[in-house]
Amino acid sequence: MLNIQTLLKKSINLSASLGLLTISLLPSLTVIQNMPVIAETKPMTLDPGETIDKSQDNWTTPEFTMPHNYTPVGKNTVGAKWIDNTTYNFGTFQRNTGSWLPLNGAVDMRYPIRITGTTFANAGGANPGAHLGDANGILLTNLPAAKLSQGATANALGIGNLGPNTYFIGNNYAFKQTWWQGAYKSATVIARGDGAKAKTLNASPIYDASNNTKNPFIMEWKTPVLNSDGTITGEMSYTTQNNGTPYTASTTITVQKSMSIGFMAATGGNYAKMAVTISSAKAGKGKQPAYINYLNTATGQQFAPSHKKWQFSTVVANIGDILRVVASNDTPDATTYIAPTAPLGYKLSSISPAITISNFPEGTTNPNQINVSYSPLPQTSTITYQWASNVPGQNGIPGKLQASLPSSTRLSGYTDSQLQFSPTIPKGYAIDTVRGPDSKIYTDTTIAGLSALEAAQNANPTFKAGDNHFLITLKALKQDVTLSFIINHYTTEKTPDNPGVQLISQALTGAMIDESDIKKMQDWLNNWITTKAIGWGVQDYETPSGSKYQQSLKQAIAGAGGHTLVEKNQYQVTLAYNGSLTFSDIPSVIDFGSHPISPKNKSYTGKLNRSLKVADTRGKNSLSRWQVTVRESTPIRELRPNKKAESTTSPQLRKDISFANHLTFNGKVLNNDDMLIHATSQPKTGETTLIDKDKLSPLILSVPIEYQKSLALFRGKITWTLLSAP
């Protein structure tokens, strides 16, 4: 039978679907009636980051006895209504009902609370006092009204499923079962939510409840203490009169600062008509902060004009107050705040609807929030270019511009949106300075590690309202004008070592190449060929564009414009082997011998110590005719000793005996005039022997009788000349 009794009083756990929704940043709160706000008499304009406390300190009895200051919440109730301005019928005259009457506000648990009134319960029927069900008293919770319909009823007293911070303080008409058919004794209790059940924290002695009577009660919250974690600990008590006898439940509890308060009744298997009449109330008003957030519609993030974040404004208000924010051009009233004026480059876009300040569990998201959104306005930016004053080819600077000034660029964006661009920089030039929208001039040294452009963009990263002009000044880069060598290898001759790339000059892009630098390079080249590349010569000079010139480096540079070009200032000189036309062998001594004196005129043939040879090593394209001449540059004369010398090793020629016109070459008399002895008609590469020292010499000396002398020496000089004929 005990099991049957338990079933009759089992806990009923029903949850409305609305109660399961998660409260969002801007919840849509279902409120039946709201308590008017008592705010400043003059609307205030909000400032980002400020905190305004518009809350009032104390509840008064008239406020506690105004029906419109409550939000009734019913589950399975019928006929719940206000009977008069102070009495509320819970509508619980049936099984398994829950009826909650939370105040549209909260109490400040830092201060004492005292509420008085009467409760009423009428079950009807036989022995009705033992069949009253189940709970009738005061509700204390940290939940908003919309959550209360989730409360479990019956022996869960209407607070099951509402969490450990929800309390029932009042009469439990089903505290102790006394008969298997559902008869119970009552007790005054203080209970809290414990999962799907209710946990009794303290209870008065049990008693037989009076039926169809008004039972006075006093609820008191005393000696509250603020804890270090922000919670409040105090003594809660509830005293009821039953047939003139007081029954009290008292215990110490710890709660958050602001708690919602009201009245409630719940039934299970037993039920009764239940009501409450409010006589007096004294309590501090509960309050909660409301956050006014400032958002950027373009990003959906915190509003940060000019990269300065607008911190949310905080309005501390009493729970149940209405809070509204309007634009400055709207018509404000005493319950509104004016949104901050949109900064330059923005417009006020939207403001979320007014809210009713609600209580919420500490540690959860604050639902009391209003969003004020600002939209950025369209902006433009221009990027223009100019030449630096020393750029060759303009501003009277000699030279020729190697590029046109880039066209200006126009960019579009929104205030504080990212402003990025890649400038147009012609080859051969670079950024000298950048003047940013902030009117500052940036160079490569303004900010360590950043170029002029990077520094300017770093300082002006976004579109601003108004001027977003970047002026880029372009400078000419220094160019190296060089000469490289190509040595033609189409020859059997050994090629000289390539000297590598030589610097002709350094100059800015488009500047005239210094003529003195050109001359120095030409002189160096000529000397190098003479000393390091014998037999080689310049075939041509080639410009960076591929044009070829034969005359000189100066001619080639002039042909290319005479100024530096863009990145292509490499001239080339091609060397070809010219070869040489030289004596490969030549006699240094012609000896006519020693002879006895004869009574006759004599002729003697000269003996050459070396052959006379010509070597032509010129290339095919460089071959030309050549010829060899000979002349008696010094006639043969008798030698006589040097009087100042101690020996005859340094003889001097005597002028009195001369063999002039006595020396012949192939029968022709030699004198100081050149005598042609060989000429080519079809020149060719190779060696030509003109006189073979091992063959009969063409040089004959005629010696008259009178020139023959004992122990006499004679000496003269002849000159061989090799000529290249055109």
C-alpha positions as CSV (number, residue, x, y, z in Angstrom):
1,M,0.0,0.0,0.0
2,L,2.9,2.2,0.6
3,N,3.9,2.0,-3.0
4,I,0.3,3.1,-4.0
5,Q,0.6,6.1,-1.8
6,T,3.9,7.0,-3.3
7,L,2.4,6.8,-6.8
8,L,-0.3,9.2,-5.8
9,K,2.2,11.8,-4.7
10,K,4.9,11.2,-7.3
11,S,6.8,14.1,-8.8
12,I,5.5,15.3,-12.1
13,N,8.4,16.6,-14.3
14,L,7.1,18.5,-17.3
15,S,9.2,20.9,-19.3
16,A,7.9,23.5,-21.8
17,S,9.9,23.6,-25.0
18,L,10.4,27.3,-24.7
19,G,12.2,26.8,-21.4
20,L,14.9,24.7,-23.1
21,L,16.1,27.4,-25.4
22,T,19.5,28.9,-24.7
23,I,19.5,32.6,-24.0
24,S,21.3,34.4,-26.8
25,L,23.3,37.6,-26.8
26,L,20.1,39.6,-27.4
27,P,17.3,37.4,-26.1
28,S,13.7,38.0,-26.9
29,L,12.1,38.0,-23.5
30,T,8.5,37.1,-23.1
31,V,7.1,39.5,-20.5
32,I,3.4,39.9,-19.8
33,Q,3.6,43.1,-17.8
34,N,6.5,45.4,-17.0
35,M,7.2,47.7,-14.2
36,P,7.8,51.3,-15.3
37,V,11.3,52.6,-15.3
38,I,12.2,55.5,-13.1
39,A,15.1,57.0,-14.9
40,E,16.8,60.4,-15.2
41,T,14.5,63.2,-16.0
42,K,16.7,64.2,-19.0
43,P,17.9,61.6,-21.5
44,M,21.6,61.0,-21.4
45,T,24.0,60.5,-24.3
46,L,26.0,57.4,-23.8
47,D,29.8,57.4,-23.9
48,P,31.7,54.2,-24.8
49,G,33.2,52.6,-21.8
50,E,31.2,54.5,-19.2
51,T,29.1,53.0,-16.4
52,I,25.7,54.5,-15.4
53,D,23.9,53.4,-12.3
54,K,20.2,54.1,-12.7
55,S,19.0,51.6,-10.2
56,Q,16.9,52.4,-7.2
57,D,17.7,50.9,-3.8
58,N,14.5,49.7,-2.1
59,W,11.2,48.0,-2.8
60,T,8.2,49.5,-1.2
61,T,5.0,47.8,-0.2
62,P,2.9,49.5,-2.9
63,E,5.3,48.2,-5.5
64,F,5.0,44.7,-4.1
65,T,1.3,44.8,-4.2
66,M,0.8,46.0,-7.8
67,P,-0.4,43.2,-10.0
68,H,1.3,44.6,-13.1
69,N,4.7,44.2,-11.3
70,Y,4.4,40.4,-11.6
71,T,4.7,37.9,-14.4
72,P,2.4,34.9,-13.8
73,V,3.8,31.6,-15.1
74,G,1.4,28.6,-15.1
75,K,1.7,24.9,-15.8
76,N,-1.6,23.0,-16.0
77,T,-3.3,25.7,-14.0
78,V,-6.9,26.9,-14.5
79,G,-8.4,30.2,-13.4
80,A,-5.1,31.7,-12.2
81,K,-5.8,35.5,-11.6
82,W,-5.6,38.4,-9.3
83,I,-8.6,38.5,-7.1
84,D,-7.8,42.1,-6.0
85,N,-4.7,44.3,-5.9
86,T,-3.1,42.2,-3.1
87,T,-4.5,38.6,-3.5
88,Y,-3.6,36.2,-6.3
89,N,-5.4,32.9,-7.0
90,F,-2.9,30.3,-8.2
91,G,-5.4,28.3,-10.2
92,T,-4.2,25.0,-8.7
93,F,-7.5,23.2,-8.0
94,Q,-6.5,20.1,-9.9
95,R,-3.7,17.5,-9.9
96,N,-0.1,18.1,-11.0
97,T,-0.1,21.9,-11.4
98,G,2.6,24.5,-11.0
99,S,1.9,28.1,-10.6
100,W,4.6,30.7,-10.2
101,L,4.2,34.4,-9.6
102,P,7.7,36.0,-9.9
103,L,8.1,39.7,-9.3
104,N,9.2,41.7,-12.4
105,G,12.3,42.6,-10.6
106,A,14.7,41.2,-8.0
107,V,15.8,41.7,-4.5
108,D,19.3,42.7,-3.5
109,M,20.4,40.0,-1.1
110,R,23.1,42.2,0.5
111,Y,20.3,43.8,2.5
112,P,17.7,42.4,4.9
113,I,14.3,41.3,3.5
114,R,10.9,41.1,5.3
115,I,7.7,40.1,3.6
116,T,4.4,39.5,5.4
117,G,1.0,38.3,4.2
118,T,-1.3,35.3,4.3
119,T,-1.6,32.1,2.5
120,F,-4.9,30.3,1.8
121,A,-5.6,26.6,0.9
122,N,-9.0,24.9,0.6
123,A,-9.1,21.2,-0.5
124,G,-12.8,20.7,0.2
125,G,-14.2,17.3,1.0
126,A,-13.8,15.1,4.1
127,N,-10.8,15.7,6.3
128,P,-9.5,18.3,3.8
129,G,-6.6,19.6,5.9
130,A,-4.8,16.2,5.4
131,H,-5.3,16.3,1.6
132,L,-4.0,19.8,0.8
133,G,-1.3,19.6,-1.8
134,D,1.4,20.4,-2.1
135,A,3.3,23.7,-1.7
136,N,2.2,27.2,-1.0
137,G,4.8,29.9,-0.2
138,I,7.6,32.1,-1.5
139,L,9.8,31.6,-4.6
140,L,13.4,32.7,-4.5
141,T,15.5,31.9,-7.7
142,N,18.2,33.1,-10.0
143,L,16.2,32.2,-13.1
144,P,14.2,34.4,-15.3
145,A,10.4,33.9,-15.5
146,A,10.6,32.1,-18.8
147,K,12.5,29.2,-17.2
148,L,10.0,28.5,-14.3
149,S,7.6,26.4,-16.3
150,Q,10.3,23.7,-16.3
151,G,9.8,23.1,-12.6
152,A,8.8,19.7,-11.4
153,T,5.7,19.6,-9.2
154,A,4.2,17.2,-6.6
155,N,6.8,16.3,-3.9
156,A,9.4,18.3,-6.0
157,L,7.4,21.3,-4.7
158,G,7.6,23.1,-8.1
159,I,11.3,23.7,-7.8
160,G,12.6,20.4,-9.2
161,N,14.6,20.8,-12.4
162,L,15.2,24.5,-11.6
163,G,18.7,24.1,-10.1
164,P,20.2,24.5,-6.7
165,N,19.8,28.2,-6.7
166,T,16.0,28.0,-6.7
167,Y,14.3,27.9,-3.3
168,F,10.8,27.2,-2.0
169,I,10.1,28.9,1.3
170,G,6.7,28.1,2.8
171,N,4.1,25.4,3.6
172,N,4.7,21.8,2.5
173,Y,1.2,20.3,2.9
174,A,2.5,16.8,2.0
175,F,5.5,16.8,4.3
176,K,4.7,13.4,6.0
177,Q,2.2,10.8,4.9
178,T,-0.1,9.5,7.7
179,W,-2.5,7.4,5.9
180,W,-2.3,5.2,2.8
181,Q,-5.1,7.0,1.0
182,G,-3.1,10.2,0.8
183,A,-3.5,11.9,4.2
184,Y,-0.5,14.0,5.1
185,K,0.8,16.2,7.9
186,S,2.2,19.6,7.0
187,A,5.4,21.5,7.9
188,T,6.9,24.8,7.2
189,V,10.0,24.2,5.1
190,I,12.9,25.8,3.3
191,A,13.9,23.6,0.3
192,R,16.1,24.0,-2.7
193,G,16.1,22.4,-6.1
194,D,18.1,19.1,-6.2
195,G,18.0,17.7,-9.7
196,A,14.4,16.7,-10.5
197,K,13.6,16.8,-6.8
198,A,13.4,19.2,-3.9
199,K,15.8,18.9,-1.0
200,T,14.5,20.1,2.4
201,L,17.1,22.2,4.2
202,N,15.1,22.9,7.3
203,A,11.6,22.1,8.5
204,S,9.4,23.1,11.4
205,P,7.6,20.5,13.5
206,I,4.8,18.8,11.7
207,Y,1.2,19.9,12.2
208,D,-2.3,19.3,10.9
209,A,-3.0,22.0,8.4
210,S,-6.1,24.0,8.7
211,N,-8.4,23.9,5.6
212,N,-10.1,26.9,4.1
213,T,-8.3,29.4,6.4
214,K,-5.9,32.2,5.9
215,N,-2.6,31.6,7.5
216,P,-0.4,34.6,8.3
217,F,3.3,34.3,7.4
218,I,6.5,36.3,7.8
219,M,9.5,35.7,5.6
220,E,12.8,37.2,6.8
221,W,16.3,37.4,5.4
222,K,18.7,38.5,8.1
223,T,22.4,39.1,8.8
224,P,23.5,39.0,5.1
225,V,27.3,38.9,4.7
226,L,29.2,39.6,1.4
227,N,31.6,36.8,0.6
228,S,35.0,37.2,-1.2
229,D,33.5,35.5,-4.3
230,G,30.7,37.9,-4.5
231,T,28.0,35.7,-3.1
232,I,25.9,36.5,0.0
233,T,25.4,34.3,3.0
234,G,22.6,34.9,5.4
235,E,19.8,33.4,7.5
236,M,16.5,32.7,5.9
237,S,13.4,32.1,8.0
238,Y,9.7,31.6,7.4
239,T,7.0,31.5,10.1
240,T,3.4,30.6,9.5
241,Q,0.4,30.7,11.8
242,N,-1.7,27.5,11.8
243,N,-4.7,27.7,14.2
244,G,-2.9,30.4,16.1
245,T,0.3,28.4,16.5
246,P,3.5,29.6,14.8
247,Y,5.7,27.2,12.9
248,T,9.1,28.3,11.8
249,A,11.7,27.0,9.4
250,S,15.1,28.6,9.5
251,T,18.5,27.9,7.8
252,T,21.6,29.6,6.5
253,I,21.9,29.7,2.7
254,T,24.3,31.3,0.2
255,V,23.0,33.0,-2.8
256,Q,24.0,35.5,-5.5
257,K,23.6,39.2,-5.1
258,S,20.4,39.6,-7.1
259,M,17.7,37.0,-6.8
260,S,14.2,37.0,-8.3
261,I,11.5,36.7,-5.7
262,G,7.8,36.0,-5.9
263,F,5.2,33.5,-4.8
264,M,4.3,30.0,-5.9
265,A,2.0,27.0,-5.4
266,A,2.2,23.4,-6.7
267,T,0.1,20.3,-6.5
268,G,0.6,16.5,-7.1
269,G,-2.0,13.8,-6.4
270,N,-3.6,16.0,-3.8
271,Y,-4.6,19.5,-4.7
272,A,-6.4,22.6,-3.3
273,K,-7.5,26.0,-4.2
274,M,-4.5,28.1,-3.1
275,A,-3.9,31.9,-3.0
276,V,-1.6,34.4,-1.4
277,T,-2.3,37.9,0.0
278,I,0.6,40.3,0.2
279,S,0.5,42.6,3.2
280,S,3.9,44.3,3.4
281,A,7.3,44.1,1.9
282,K,10.7,45.6,2.7
283,A,13.7,44.7,0.6
284,G,16.5,46.1,-1.4
285,K,16.0,46.1,-5.2
286,G,17.9,43.6,-7.1
287,K,19.9,44.9,-10.0
288,Q,21.9,43.7,-13.0
289,P,24.1,45.4,-15.5
290,A,23.0,45.9,-19.1
291,Y,25.7,46.1,-21.8
292,I,25.3,48.5,-24.7
293,N,27.6,47.0,-27.3
294,Y,29.0,49.0,-30.2
295,L,29.4,47.0,-33.4
296,N,30.7,47.6,-37.0
297,T,28.2,46.3,-39.5
298,A,31.0,45.6,-42.0
299,T,32.9,43.3,-39.8
300,G,30.3,42.2,-37.3
301,Q,33.0,42.9,-34.6
302,Q,33.5,45.5,-31.9
303,F,33.3,49.0,-33.3
304,A,36.8,50.5,-33.5
305,P,36.9,53.7,-35.5
306,S,40.5,54.8,-36.3
307,H,41.6,51.5,-34.6
308,K,40.3,52.7,-31.2
309,K,37.9,50.2,-29.8
310,W,34.7,51.5,-28.3
311,Q,34.2,49.6,-25.1
312,F,30.6,48.7,-24.2
313,S,28.7,51.1,-22.0
314,T,27.2,49.6,-18.8
315,V,23.9,50.7,-17.4
316,V,23.1,49.2,-14.0
317,A,19.4,48.9,-13.6
318,N,16.8,47.2,-11.4
319,I,15.6,43.9,-12.7
320,G,12.3,44.5,-14.5
321,D,13.3,47.9,-15.7
322,I,12.9,48.7,-19.4
323,L,16.0,50.0,-21.1
324,R,15.9,51.6,-24.6
325,V,18.6,53.3,-26.7
326,V,17.7,55.7,-29.5
327,A,19.4,57.8,-32.1
328,S,19.9,61.5,-31.4
329,N,17.3,62.4,-33.9
330,D,14.6,60.2,-32.4
331,T,12.2,61.5,-29.7
332,P,13.6,60.3,-26.4
333,D,11.8,59.9,-23.2
334,A,12.8,59.4,-19.6
335,T,13.4,55.7,-20.1
336,T,15.9,56.1,-23.0
337,Y,19.5,56.7,-23.6
338,I,20.9,58.4,-26.7
339,A,23.4,56.5,-28.7
340,P,26.8,58.1,-29.3
341,T,27.0,60.2,-32.4
342,A,28.6,58.4,-35.3
343,P,32.2,59.4,-35.8
344,L,33.4,60.9,-39.0
345,G,33.2,58.4,-41.8
346,Y,30.4,56.4,-40.3
347,K,26.6,56.5,-39.9
348,L,24.4,55.1,-37.2
349,S,22.9,52.0,-38.8
350,S,20.7,50.3,-36.3
351,I,19.8,49.8,-32.6
352,S,18.4,46.6,-31.3
353,P,15.0,46.8,-29.5
354,A,14.4,47.8,-25.9
355,I,15.0,45.2,-23.3
356,T,13.5,44.4,-19.9
357,I,16.3,43.9,-17.4
358,S,16.2,40.2,-16.3
359,N,17.9,38.3,-13.6
360,F,20.2,35.5,-14.6
361,P,22.5,32.9,-12.9
362,E,26.0,34.2,-12.1
363,G,28.6,32.6,-14.4
364,T,26.2,32.5,-17.4
365,T,26.0,34.9,-20.3
366,N,24.3,38.2,-19.4
367,P,21.2,38.4,-21.5
368,N,20.8,42.1,-20.9
369,Q,22.4,43.5,-24.0
370,I,21.6,46.1,-26.6
371,N,23.6,46.4,-29.8
372,V,24.2,49.8,-31.4
373,S,25.6,49.3,-35.0
374,Y,27.5,51.7,-37.1
375,S,28.1,51.4,-40.8
376,P,31.3,52.7,-42.5
377,L,30.8,55.2,-45.4
378,P,32.4,54.7,-48.8
379,Q,35.8,56.4,-49.2
380,T,38.3,56.8,-52.1
381,S,42.0,56.9,-52.3
382,T,44.3,58.2,-55.0
383,I,47.9,57.2,-55.7
384,T,49.8,59.7,-57.9
385,Y,53.4,59.9,-59.0
386,Q,56.1,62.5,-59.6
387,W,59.8,62.5,-60.6
388,A,62.4,63.4,-58.1
389,S,64.1,66.7,-59.0
390,N,67.4,65.0,-60.1
391,V,66.0,62.4,-62.5
392,P,67.8,62.8,-65.8
393,G,65.7,63.9,-68.8
394,Q,63.4,66.3,-67.0
395,N,63.6,69.4,-64.9
396,G,66.5,70.6,-67.0
397,I,68.7,67.5,-66.1
398,P,70.7,66.3,-69.2
399,G,69.7,62.8,-70.4
400,K,66.6,61.1,-71.5
401,L,63.7,59.7,-69.5
402,Q,63.5,56.0,-69.9
403,A,59.8,55.6,-68.9
404,S,56.6,57.5,-68.7
405,L,55.4,58.7,-65.3
406,P,52.9,56.1,-64.1
407,S,49.2,57.1,-64.3
408,S,47.4,57.9,-61.1
409,T,45.3,55.1,-59.5
410,R,42.0,55.5,-57.8
411,L,40.9,53.0,-55.1
412,S,37.6,52.5,-53.3
413,G,36.8,51.2,-49.9
414,Y,35.0,52.0,-46.7
415,T,36.0,53.9,-43.6
416,D,38.7,51.9,-41.6
417,S,38.7,49.1,-44.2
418,Q,42.1,48.0,-45.3
419,L,43.9,50.2,-47.7
420,Q,46.5,48.3,-49.7
421,F,47.9,48.7,-53.1
422,S,51.0,47.8,-55.1
423,P,52.4,50.8,-56.9
424,T,53.5,50.9,-60.5
425,I,57.2,51.4,-60.6
426,P,58.9,51.5,-64.1
427,K,62.1,49.6,-64.5
428,G,65.2,51.6,-63.9
429,Y,63.5,53.7,-61.2
430,A,62.5,53.2,-57.6
431,I,60.5,54.9,-54.8
432,D,62.4,57.8,-53.3
433,T,59.7,59.2,-50.9
434,V,56.1,58.6,-50.1
435,R,53.8,61.3,-48.8
436,G,50.9,59.7,-47.0
437,P,47.4,60.8,-46.2
438,D,48.8,62.0,-42.8
439,S,50.9,64.6,-44.8
440,K,54.1,63.0,-43.5
441,I,56.9,62.2,-45.9
442,Y,58.4,58.7,-45.5
443,T,61.7,57.4,-46.7
444,D,63.6,54.1,-46.5
445,T,65.1,55.3,-43.2
446,T,62.0,56.7,-41.5
447,I,61.2,53.3,-39.8
448,A,64.0,50.9,-39.4
449,G,63.5,47.8,-41.5
450,L,60.7,49.2,-43.6
451,S,60.9,50.8,-47.0
452,A,59.4,54.2,-47.7
453,L,56.2,52.6,-49.1
454,E,55.9,50.1,-46.2
455,A,56.4,52.8,-43.6
456,A,53.7,55.0,-45.3
457,Q,51.3,52.1,-45.5
458,N,52.0,51.0,-42.0
459,A,51.1,54.5,-40.7
460,N,48.1,54.8,-43.0
461,P,46.7,51.2,-43.2
462,T,43.0,52.0,-43.7
463,F,40.6,54.4,-45.5
464,K,39.9,57.5,-43.6
465,A,37.1,60.0,-44.0
466,G,38.5,62.6,-46.3
467,D,41.9,62.7,-47.9
468,N,43.5,59.3,-48.6
469,H,46.1,60.6,-51.1
470,F,49.5,58.9,-51.5
471,L,52.1,60.9,-53.5
472,I,55.0,58.7,-54.6
473,T,58.2,60.3,-55.7
474,L,60.3,58.2,-58.1
475,K,64.1,58.4,-58.3
476,A,66.4,57.1,-61.0
477,L,68.5,54.1,-60.1
478,K,72.2,54.0,-60.6
479,Q,73.2,51.9,-63.6
480,D,76.6,50.2,-64.3
481,V,77.7,50.7,-67.9
482,T,80.0,47.8,-68.6
483,L,82.2,46.4,-71.4
484,S,82.5,42.6,-71.8
485,F,84.7,40.7,-74.2
486,I,84.1,38.2,-76.9
487,I,87.3,36.7,-78.3
488,N,86.9,35.1,-81.7
489,H,88.3,31.6,-81.4
490,Y,88.3,30.9,-85.2
491,T,92.1,30.8,-85.3
492,T,94.9,28.4,-84.5
493,E,96.6,31.1,-82.6
494,K,96.6,31.0,-78.8
495,T,93.9,33.3,-77.5
496,P,94.6,35.9,-74.8
497,D,93.0,35.5,-71.4
498,N,89.6,37.2,-71.2
499,P,89.9,40.2,-68.9
500,G,86.3,39.9,-67.8
501,V,83.6,42.6,-67.5
502,Q,85.0,46.1,-67.2
503,L,83.2,49.0,-65.7
504,I,82.9,51.9,-68.2
505,S,80.9,54.3,-66.0
506,Q,78.2,54.6,-63.4
507,A,75.3,57.0,-63.9
508,L,71.6,57.3,-63.1
509,T,69.0,55.8,-65.4
510,G,68.7,58.0,-68.5
511,A,71.8,60.1,-67.7
512,M,74.5,60.9,-70.3
513,I,77.5,58.7,-70.0
514,D,80.6,60.7,-69.1
515,E,82.9,61.1,-72.2
516,S,86.0,61.1,-70.0
517,D,84.9,57.7,-68.7
518,I,84.5,56.5,-72.3
519,K,88.0,57.7,-73.2
520,K,89.5,56.0,-70.2
521,M,87.9,52.8,-71.2
522,Q,89.1,53.1,-74.8
523,D,92.7,53.9,-73.7
524,W,92.7,50.9,-71.4
525,L,91.4,48.6,-74.1
526,N,94.0,49.8,-76.6
527,N,96.8,49.3,-74.1
528,W,95.5,45.8,-73.2
529,I,95.5,44.7,-76.8
530,T,99.0,46.1,-77.3
531,T,100.4,44.3,-74.3
532,K,98.2,41.4,-73.6
533,A,96.6,40.5,-77.0
534,I,99.4,40.9,-79.5
535,G,98.2,40.2,-83.0
536,W,94.5,40.7,-82.0
537,G,92.3,43.6,-82.8
538,V,88.8,45.0,-82.4
539,Q,86.4,43.4,-84.8
540,D,83.4,45.5,-83.7
541,Y,81.6,47.1,-80.7
542,E,78.1,45.9,-80.0
543,T,75.5,48.1,-78.2
544,P,72.9,46.6,-75.7
545,S,70.4,46.6,-78.5
546,G,72.6,44.5,-80.8
547,S,73.8,47.3,-83.2
548,K,77.5,47.0,-84.2
549,Y,80.1,49.6,-84.8
550,Q,83.7,49.3,-85.9
551,Q,85.2,52.6,-85.3
552,S,85.4,53.0,-81.5
553,L,83.6,52.5,-78.2
554,K,82.5,56.2,-78.3
555,Q,80.8,55.6,-81.6
556,A,78.9,52.6,-80.2
557,I,77.8,54.5,-77.1
558,A,76.7,57.5,-79.2
559,G,74.8,55.1,-81.5
560,A,72.9,53.8,-78.5
561,G,71.9,57.4,-77.5
562,G,74.8,58.3,-75.4
563,H,72.9,57.8,-72.1
564,T,72.3,54.9,-69.7
565,L,69.4,52.6,-70.5
566,V,67.1,50.6,-68.4
567,E,68.9,47.6,-66.9
568,K,70.7,46.9,-70.2
569,N,73.9,48.8,-70.3
570,Q,76.2,46.0,-71.3
571,Y,78.4,46.8,-74.3
572,Q,80.5,44.1,-75.9
573,V,83.7,44.2,-77.9
574,T,84.6,41.4,-80.2
575,L,88.3,40.7,-80.8
576,A,89.5,38.9,-83.9
577,Y,93.0,37.6,-84.5
578,N,94.8,40.0,-86.9
579,G,98.1,38.2,-86.9
580,S,101.4,39.9,-87.6
581,L,103.8,40.6,-90.5
582,T,107.3,40.4,-89.1
583,F,110.9,39.3,-89.8
584,S,111.0,35.9,-88.3
585,D,114.7,35.7,-88.9
586,I,117.2,38.4,-89.9
587,P,121.1,38.5,-90.2
588,S,122.9,40.6,-87.8
589,V,126.4,40.0,-89.3
590,I,127.6,39.9,-92.9
591,D,131.2,38.8,-93.0
592,F,133.2,39.4,-96.2
593,G,136.2,37.6,-94.7
594,S,140.0,38.3,-94.4
595,H,142.0,38.3,-97.6
596,P,145.6,38.7,-98.7
597,I,146.6,41.9,-100.5
598,S,146.3,41.4,-104.2
599,P,147.7,43.5,-107.1
600,K,144.3,43.2,-108.7
601,N,140.8,44.6,-107.9
602,K,138.9,41.9,-106.0
603,S,135.2,41.1,-105.3
604,Y,134.2,39.2,-102.2
605,T,130.8,37.6,-101.3
606,G,129.3,38.4,-97.9
607,K,128.6,35.5,-95.5
608,L,125.3,35.9,-93.5
609,N,125.2,34.6,-90.0
610,R,121.4,34.1,-90.2
611,S,118.8,33.8,-93.0
612,L,116.5,36.6,-93.9
613,K,112.9,35.4,-93.4
614,V,109.4,37.0,-93.3
615,A,106.5,35.5,-91.3
616,D,102.9,36.4,-92.2
617,T,100.5,35.1,-89.5
618,R,97.6,37.5,-90.3
619,G,94.2,36.0,-90.7
620,K,92.7,35.5,-94.1
621,N,90.6,38.6,-93.8
622,S,93.6,40.7,-92.8
623,L,96.1,39.6,-95.4
624,S,97.7,42.3,-97.6
625,R,100.7,42.6,-100.0
626,W,104.0,43.3,-98.5
627,Q,107.6,44.1,-99.6
628,V,111.1,44.1,-98.3
629,T,113.7,46.8,-99.1
630,V,117.4,47.1,-98.2
631,R,119.8,50.1,-98.1
632,E,123.3,50.8,-97.1
633,S,122.6,53.0,-94.2
634,T,126.3,53.3,-93.2
635,P,129.0,52.9,-96.0
636,I,131.8,50.5,-95.3
637,R,134.8,52.3,-94.0
638,E,138.2,51.5,-92.5
639,L,138.3,51.2,-88.8
640,R,141.0,53.0,-86.7
641,P,141.6,52.6,-82.9
642,N,140.1,54.9,-80.4
643,K,142.9,57.1,-79.1
644,K,141.4,57.3,-75.7
645,A,141.0,53.6,-75.3
646,E,143.8,51.3,-74.1
647,S,143.0,48.8,-76.8
648,T,141.5,48.6,-80.3
649,T,138.2,47.1,-79.0
650,S,136.5,50.4,-79.6
651,P,137.7,51.5,-83.0
652,Q,136.4,54.5,-84.9
653,L,135.6,54.7,-88.6
654,R,138.0,56.6,-90.7
655,K,136.5,59.0,-93.2
656,D,139.3,58.9,-95.7
657,I,138.6,55.3,-97.0
658,S,135.0,54.3,-97.9
659,F,133.5,51.6,-99.9
660,A,130.5,53.7,-100.9
661,N,129.0,52.4,-104.2
662,H,131.1,49.3,-104.0
663,L,128.5,47.1,-102.3
664,T,125.9,45.4,-104.5
665,F,122.8,43.3,-104.0
666,N,122.2,41.0,-106.9
667,G,124.4,43.2,-109.0
668,K,122.8,46.4,-108.0
669,V,124.8,49.0,-106.1
670,L,123.5,49.7,-102.6
671,N,123.4,53.2,-101.2
672,N,121.2,55.0,-98.7
673,D,118.2,54.7,-100.9
674,D,115.8,51.8,-100.3
675,M,116.2,49.0,-102.8
676,L,113.2,46.7,-103.3
677,I,114.4,43.2,-103.1
678,H,111.1,41.3,-102.7
679,A,107.4,42.1,-103.2
680,T,104.3,39.8,-102.9
681,S,101.5,39.8,-105.4
682,Q,99.3,37.1,-103.7
683,P,100.0,37.3,-100.0
684,K,99.4,34.2,-98.0
685,T,99.8,33.1,-94.4
686,G,103.1,31.5,-93.7
687,E,106.9,32.1,-93.7
688,T,108.9,33.3,-96.7
689,T,112.7,32.9,-96.9
690,L,114.3,35.7,-98.8
691,I,118.0,34.9,-98.3
692,D,119.1,31.5,-97.1
693,K,122.3,31.8,-95.1
694,D,123.4,28.5,-96.4
695,K,123.2,29.5,-100.0
696,L,125.2,32.0,-102.1
697,S,124.7,35.4,-100.8
698,P,123.5,38.2,-103.1
699,L,125.7,40.7,-101.4
700,I,129.0,41.4,-103.2
701,L,131.8,43.8,-102.1
702,S,134.2,45.2,-104.7
703,V,137.6,46.1,-103.3
704,P,139.9,48.2,-105.5
705,I,143.7,47.7,-105.4
706,E,144.1,51.0,-103.6
707,Y,141.7,50.0,-100.8
708,Q,143.7,46.9,-99.9
709,K,145.7,47.5,-96.8
710,S,147.6,45.3,-94.5
711,L,146.0,44.6,-91.1
712,A,143.1,46.9,-91.8
713,L,139.5,46.4,-90.7
714,F,136.4,47.7,-92.4
715,R,132.8,48.0,-91.2
716,G,129.5,49.3,-92.4
717,K,125.7,48.9,-91.9
718,I,122.7,47.9,-94.0
719,T,119.0,48.2,-93.1
720,W,116.3,45.8,-94.0
721,T,112.7,47.2,-94.1
722,L,109.4,45.2,-94.2
723,L,106.4,47.1,-95.4
724,S,102.8,46.1,-95.6
725,A,101.4,47.6,-98.7
726,P,97.7,48.3,-99.1
